[in-house]
Amino acid sequence: MPTSGANRSSHDRLQRENRMQSGWWLLPGVLLGGGCWAVLLSQALTLI
């Protein structure tokens, strides 16, 4: 019984770390995407 509880707690911790890592990967992606959109918009405005 105690082993299953320990496994569950470690599993929860792993899930939390995975979620944090995915969040850290998502942030730069959003920033890069926003930067690309800003550059494209500025270039389109200069062309108009």
TIBA-335303 format. One record per residue: chain; residue in three letters; z, x, y of N, C-alpha, C, O in turn. Coordinates in pm, 1 decimal, always signed. Layout:
BEGIN
zamar mol->A; type->ALA; n_zz->Z; n_xx->X; n_yy->Y; ca_zz->Z; ca_xx->X; ca_yy->Y; c_zz->Z; c_xx->X; c_yy->Y; o_zz->Z; o_xx->X; o_yy->Y
...
***
This chain:
BEGIN
zamar mol->A; type->MET; n_zz->+0.0; n_xx->+81.9; n_yy->-121.5; ca_zz->+0.0; ca_xx->+0.0; ca_yy->+0.0; c_zz->+0.0; c_xx->+85.9; c_yy->+127.5; o_zz->-84.1; o_xx->+64.5; o_yy->+214.9
zamar mol->A; type->PRO; n_zz->+91.1; n_xx->+181.3; n_yy->+140.1; ca_zz->+95.0; ca_xx->+260.9; ca_yy->+264.4; c_zz->-36.9; c_xx->+335.7; c_yy->+286.9; o_zz->-79.9; o_xx->+353.7; o_yy->+400.8
zamar mol->A; type->THR; n_zz->-100.9; n_xx->+379.3; n_yy->+177.0; ca_zz->-225.4; ca_xx->+455.9; ca_yy->+194.8; c_zz->-332.6; c_xx->+368.5; c_yy->+258.8; o_zz->-406.3; o_xx->+415.2; o_yy->+345.7
zamar mol->A; type->SER; n_zz->-342.4; n_xx->+242.2; n_yy->+217.2; ca_zz->-443.7; ca_xx->+153.1; ca_yy->+275.2; c_zz->-417.3; c_xx->+136.1; c_yy->+425.3; o_zz->-511.4; o_xx->+133.0; o_yy->+504.7
zamar mol->A; type->GLY; n_zz->-290.2; n_xx->+125.1; n_yy->+464.2; ca_zz->-258.1; ca_xx->+110.7; ca_yy->+605.9; c_zz->-299.7; c_xx->+235.0; c_yy->+683.1; o_zz->-354.5; o_xx->+224.9; o_yy->+792.9
zamar mol->A; type->ALA; n_zz->-273.4; n_xx->+353.4; n_yy->+625.6; ca_zz->-311.8; ca_xx->+477.3; ca_yy->+693.2; c_zz->-463.5; c_xx->+484.8; c_yy->+705.4; o_zz->-516.8; o_xx->+526.3; o_yy->+808.3
zamar mol->A; type->ASN; n_zz->-532.0; n_xx->+443.9; n_yy->+598.9; ca_zz->-678.6; ca_xx->+446.8; ca_yy->+604.2; c_zz->-729.7; c_xx->+353.3; c_yy->+712.9; o_zz->-824.0; o_xx->+386.1; o_yy->+784.9
zamar mol->A; type->ARG; n_zz->-667.5; n_xx->+238.3; n_yy->+724.2; ca_zz->-713.2; ca_xx->+142.5; ca_yy->+824.9; c_zz->-693.4; c_xx->+200.5; c_yy->+965.2; o_zz->-781.9; o_xx->+189.4; o_yy->+1050.1
zamar mol->A; type->SER; n_zz->-577.9; n_xx->+262.2; n_yy->+989.6; ca_zz->-551.9; ca_xx->+315.5; ca_yy->+1123.4; c_zz->-651.3; c_xx->+427.0; c_yy->+1155.8; o_zz->-703.2; o_xx->+433.5; o_yy->+1267.2
zamar mol->A; type->SER; n_zz->-678.1; n_xx->+514.7; n_yy->+1058.7; ca_zz->-773.4; ca_xx->+622.5; ca_yy->+1084.4; c_zz->-913.0; c_xx->+565.0; c_yy->+1105.9; o_zz->-989.6; o_xx->+615.2; o_yy->+1188.2
zamar mol->A; type->HIS; n_zz->-945.6; n_xx->+459.2; n_yy->+1031.4; ca_zz->-1077.5; ca_xx->+395.8; ca_yy->+1047.7; c_zz->-1090.2; c_xx->+336.3; c_yy->+1187.7; o_zz->-1194.6; o_xx->+349.4; o_yy->+1251.6
zamar mol->A; type->ASP; n_zz->-984.0; n_xx->+271.0; n_yy->+1235.3; ca_zz->-986.8; ca_xx->+213.5; ca_yy->+1370.2; c_zz->-1006.1; c_xx->+324.0; c_yy->+1473.3; o_zz->-1081.8; o_xx->+308.4; o_yy->+1569.1
zamar mol->A; type->ARG; n_zz->-936.0; n_xx->+437.2; n_yy->+1452.5; ca_zz->-947.9; ca_xx->+547.3; ca_yy->+1547.9; c_zz->-1092.1; c_xx->+600.3; c_yy->+1548.1; o_zz->-1147.1; o_xx->+631.4; o_yy->+1653.8
zamar mol->A; type->LEU; n_zz->-1152.2; n_xx->+610.2; n_yy->+1429.7; ca_zz->-1290.3; ca_xx->+658.1; ca_yy->+1422.2; c_zz->-1383.2; c_xx->+561.6; c_yy->+1494.6; o_zz->-1472.2; o_xx->+604.3; o_yy->+1568.0
zamar mol->A; type->GLN; n_zz->-1363.1; n_xx->+433.0; n_yy->+1474.5; ca_zz->-1447.5; ca_xx->+334.3; ca_yy->+1542.2; c_zz->-1432.9; c_xx->+346.4; c_yy->+1693.1; o_zz->-1531.4; o_xx->+337.6; o_yy->+1766.5
zamar mol->A; type->ARG; n_zz->-1309.4; n_xx->+366.7; n_yy->+1739.5; ca_zz->-1286.9; ca_xx->+378.4; ca_yy->+1884.3; c_zz->-1359.0; c_xx->+502.0; c_yy->+1937.3; o_zz->-1422.6; o_xx->+496.0; o_yy->+2042.6
zamar mol->A; type->GLU; n_zz->-1349.7; n_xx->+614.6; n_yy->+1865.0; ca_zz->-1415.9; ca_xx->+736.6; ca_yy->+1910.8; c_zz->-1567.2; c_xx->+716.9; c_yy->+1912.8; o_zz->-1634.8; o_xx->+761.6; o_yy->+2005.5
zamar mol->A; type->ASN; n_zz->-1620.2; n_xx->+650.0; n_yy->+1810.7; ca_zz->-1764.6; ca_xx->+625.1; ca_yy->+1807.8; c_zz->-1806.1; c_xx->+540.4; c_yy->+1927.2; o_zz->-1909.7; o_xx->+565.4; o_yy->+1988.8
zamar mol->A; type->ARG; n_zz->-1725.0; n_xx->+440.2; n_yy->+1959.7; ca_zz->-1757.6; ca_xx->+354.5; ca_yy->+2073.2; c_zz->-1756.5; c_xx->+437.1; c_yy->+2202.1; o_zz->-1844.3; o_xx->+420.9; o_yy->+2286.8
zamar mol->A; type->MET; n_zz->-1657.9; n_xx->+524.9; n_yy->+2216.8; ca_zz->-1650.5; ca_xx->+607.6; ca_yy->+2337.5; c_zz->-1772.9; c_xx->+698.3; c_yy->+2346.2; o_zz->-1832.1; o_xx->+713.5; o_yy->+2453.1
zamar mol->A; type->GLN; n_zz->-1811.0; n_xx->+759.2; n_yy->+2231.9; ca_zz->-1927.8; ca_xx->+847.4; ca_yy->+2233.0; c_zz->-2053.0; c_xx->+770.2; c_yy->+2272.2; o_zz->-2132.6; o_xx->+818.5; o_yy->+2352.8
zamar mol->A; type->SER; n_zz->-2071.3; n_xx->+651.0; n_yy->+2216.3; ca_zz->-2189.0; ca_xx->+571.1; ca_yy->+2251.1; c_zz->-2185.7; c_xx->+538.4; c_yy->+2400.6; o_zz->-2290.0; o_xx->+537.7; o_yy->+2466.0
zamar mol->A; type->GLY; n_zz->-2067.0; n_xx->+511.3; n_yy->+2454.8; ca_zz->-2055.6; ca_xx->+483.9; ca_yy->+2597.6; c_zz->-2094.3; c_xx->+605.6; c_yy->+2680.1; o_zz->-2163.1; o_xx->+593.3; o_yy->+2781.4
zamar mol->A; type->TRP; n_zz->-2049.5; n_xx->+724.2; n_yy->+2636.2; ca_zz->-2084.1; ca_xx->+846.4; ca_yy->+2709.6; c_zz->-2233.8; c_xx->+872.1; c_yy->+2703.9; o_zz->-2292.5; o_xx->+923.7; o_yy->+2799.0
zamar mol->A; type->TRP; n_zz->-2296.7; n_xx->+834.9; n_yy->+2589.0; ca_zz->-2441.9; ca_xx->+853.6; ca_yy->+2580.0; c_zz->-2513.9; c_xx->+749.8; c_yy->+2664.9; o_zz->-2620.8; o_xx->+776.9; o_yy->+2719.5
zamar mol->A; type->LEU; n_zz->-2454.9; n_xx->+630.2; n_yy->+2675.9; ca_zz->-2519.7; ca_xx->+521.9; ca_yy->+2750.1; c_zz->-2519.5; c_xx->+551.0; c_yy->+2900.5; o_zz->-2616.3; o_xx->+519.7; o_yy->+2969.9
zamar mol->A; type->LEU; n_zz->-2411.5; n_xx->+610.6; n_yy->+2950.6; ca_zz->-2399.9; ca_xx->+634.0; ca_yy->+3094.6; c_zz->-2512.2; c_xx->+722.4; c_yy->+3148.6; o_zz->-2578.7; o_xx->+682.9; o_yy->+3244.3
zamar mol->A; type->PRO; n_zz->-2536.1; n_xx->+841.5; n_yy->+3090.5; ca_zz->-2646.4; ca_xx->+924.9; ca_yy->+3141.5; c_zz->-2781.2; c_xx->+854.6; c_yy->+3128.7; o_zz->-2867.9; o_xx->+869.8; o_yy->+3214.8
zamar mol->A; type->GLY; n_zz->-2798.8; n_xx->+777.3; n_yy->+3020.9; ca_zz->-2925.3; ca_xx->+705.3; ca_yy->+3004.0; c_zz->-2947.0; c_xx->+607.4; c_yy->+3117.8; o_zz->-3057.3; o_xx->+597.4; o_yy->+3171.4
zamar mol->A; type->VAL; n_zz->-2841.7; n_xx->+534.8; n_yy->+3154.9; ca_zz->-2853.3; ca_xx->+437.7; ca_yy->+3264.2; c_zz->-2880.7; c_xx->+510.8; c_yy->+3395.8; o_zz->-2963.4; o_xx->+466.9; o_yy->+3475.7
zamar mol->A; type->LEU; n_zz->-2810.9; n_xx->+622.4; n_yy->+3417.6; ca_zz->-2832.2; ca_xx->+697.6; ca_yy->+3541.8; c_zz->-2974.9; c_xx->+750.7; c_yy->+3548.5; o_zz->-3040.5; o_xx->+741.8; o_yy->+3652.3
zamar mol->A; type->LEU; n_zz->-3023.1; n_xx->+807.0; n_yy->+3435.2; ca_zz->-3159.7; ca_xx->+859.7; ca_yy->+3433.8; c_zz->-3259.5; c_xx->+746.9; c_yy->+3455.9; o_zz->-3355.8; o_xx->+762.4; o_yy->+3531.0
zamar mol->A; type->GLY; n_zz->-3236.4; n_xx->+633.2; n_yy->+3390.2; ca_zz->-3326.1; ca_xx->+518.9; ca_yy->+3407.6; c_zz->-3328.1; c_xx->+473.7; c_yy->+3553.5; o_zz->-3434.7; o_xx->+446.8; o_yy->+3608.8
zamar mol->A; type->GLY; n_zz->-3210.8; n_xx->+465.4; n_yy->+3615.3; ca_zz->-3203.4; ca_xx->+424.1; ca_yy->+3755.3; c_zz->-3275.3; c_xx->+523.5; c_yy->+3845.0; o_zz->-3345.2; o_xx->+483.4; o_yy->+3938.1
zamar mol->A; type->GLY; n_zz->-3259.3; n_xx->+652.2; n_yy->+3818.2; ca_zz->-3326.4; ca_xx->+754.3; ca_yy->+3897.9; c_zz->-3477.4; c_xx->+743.9; c_yy->+3884.8; o_zz->-3549.7; o_xx->+755.1; o_yy->+3983.8
zamar mol->A; type->CYS; n_zz->-3525.5; n_xx->+722.3; n_yy->+3761.4; ca_zz->-3670.4; ca_xx->+708.6; ca_yy->+3739.8; c_zz->-3723.9; c_xx->+588.1; c_yy->+3815.9; o_zz->-3829.2; o_xx->+595.1; o_yy->+3879.3
zamar mol->A; type->TRP; n_zz->-3650.3; n_xx->+477.2; n_yy->+3808.9; ca_zz->-3694.7; ca_xx->+356.3; ca_yy->+3880.3; c_zz->-3696.2; c_xx->+381.1; c_yy->+4031.1; o_zz->-3787.1; o_xx->+335.7; o_yy->+4100.5
zamar mol->A; type->ALA; n_zz->-3596.0; n_xx->+453.0; n_yy->+4082.0; ca_zz->-3590.4; ca_xx->+479.7; ca_yy->+4226.0; c_zz->-3710.7; c_xx->+564.2; c_yy->+4267.8; o_zz->-3772.6; o_xx->+537.8; o_yy->+4370.8
zamar mol->A; type->VAL; n_zz->-3743.5; n_xx->+665.7; n_yy->+4187.7; ca_zz->-3858.5; ca_xx->+751.6; ca_yy->+4220.0; c_zz->-3987.6; c_xx->+670.7; c_yy->+4216.5; o_zz->-4071.6; o_xx->+682.0; o_yy->+4305.8
zamar mol->A; type->LEU; n_zz->-4002.8; n_xx->+588.2; n_yy->+4111.4; ca_zz->-4125.0; ca_xx->+507.2; ca_yy->+4100.7; c_zz->-4136.7; c_xx->+411.3; c_yy->+4218.4; o_zz->-4244.9; o_xx->+394.3; o_yy->+4274.4
zamar mol->A; type->LEU; n_zz->-4025.7; n_xx->+348.8; n_yy->+4255.8; ca_zz->-4028.9; ca_xx->+253.8; ca_yy->+4367.5; c_zz->-4062.8; c_xx->+325.5; c_yy->+4497.6; o_zz->-4142.7; o_xx->+275.5; o_yy->+4576.8
zamar mol->A; type->SER; n_zz->-4003.1; n_xx->+441.9; n_yy->+4520.3; ca_zz->-4030.3; ca_xx->+514.6; ca_yy->+4644.7; c_zz->-4176.8; c_xx->+556.6; c_yy->+4650.4; o_zz->-4239.6; o_xx->+548.1; o_yy->+4755.9
zamar mol->A; type->GLN; n_zz->-4232.1; n_xx->+602.3; n_yy->+4536.7; ca_zz->-4373.4; ca_xx->+641.6; ca_yy->+4534.6; c_zz->-4462.6; c_xx->+521.0; c_yy->+4559.7; o_zz->-4561.4; o_xx->+530.8; o_yy->+4632.5
zamar mol->A; type->ALA; n_zz->-4428.3; n_xx->+406.2; n_yy->+4499.4; ca_zz->-4508.7; ca_xx->+284.9; ca_yy->+4518.9; c_zz->-4504.6; c_xx->+242.7; c_yy->+4666.0; o_zz->-4606.0; o_xx->+200.2; o_yy->+4721.3
zamar mol->A; type->LEU; n_zz->-4387.9; n_xx->+254.4; n_yy->+4729.0; ca_zz->-4375.8; ca_xx->+215.4; ca_yy->+4870.0; c_zz->-4458.9; c_xx->+308.2; c_yy->+4958.3; o_zz->-4519.5; o_xx->+262.6; o_yy->+5055.3
zamar mol->A; type->THR; n_zz->-4462.6; n_xx->+437.3; n_yy->+4926.5; ca_zz->-4540.7; ca_xx->+531.1; ca_yy->+5007.3; c_zz->-4690.0; c_xx->+503.9; c_yy->+4989.6; o_zz->-4768.0; o_xx->+524.8; o_yy->+5082.5
zamar mol->A; type->LEU; n_zz->-4730.3; n_xx->+457.3; n_yy->+4870.8; ca_zz->-4872.4; ca_xx->+427.9; ca_yy->+4847.0; c_zz->-4915.4; c_xx->+304.0; c_yy->+4924.1; o_zz->-5029.6; o_xx->+295.7; o_yy->+4969.3
zamar mol->A; type->ILE; n_zz->-4825.5; n_xx->+208.3; n_yy->+4939.3; ca_zz->-4862.2; ca_xx->+82.4; ca_yy->+5006.8; c_zz->-4896.3; c_xx->+107.9; c_yy->+5154.1; o_zz->-4929.4; o_xx->+14.3; o_yy->+5226.9
***
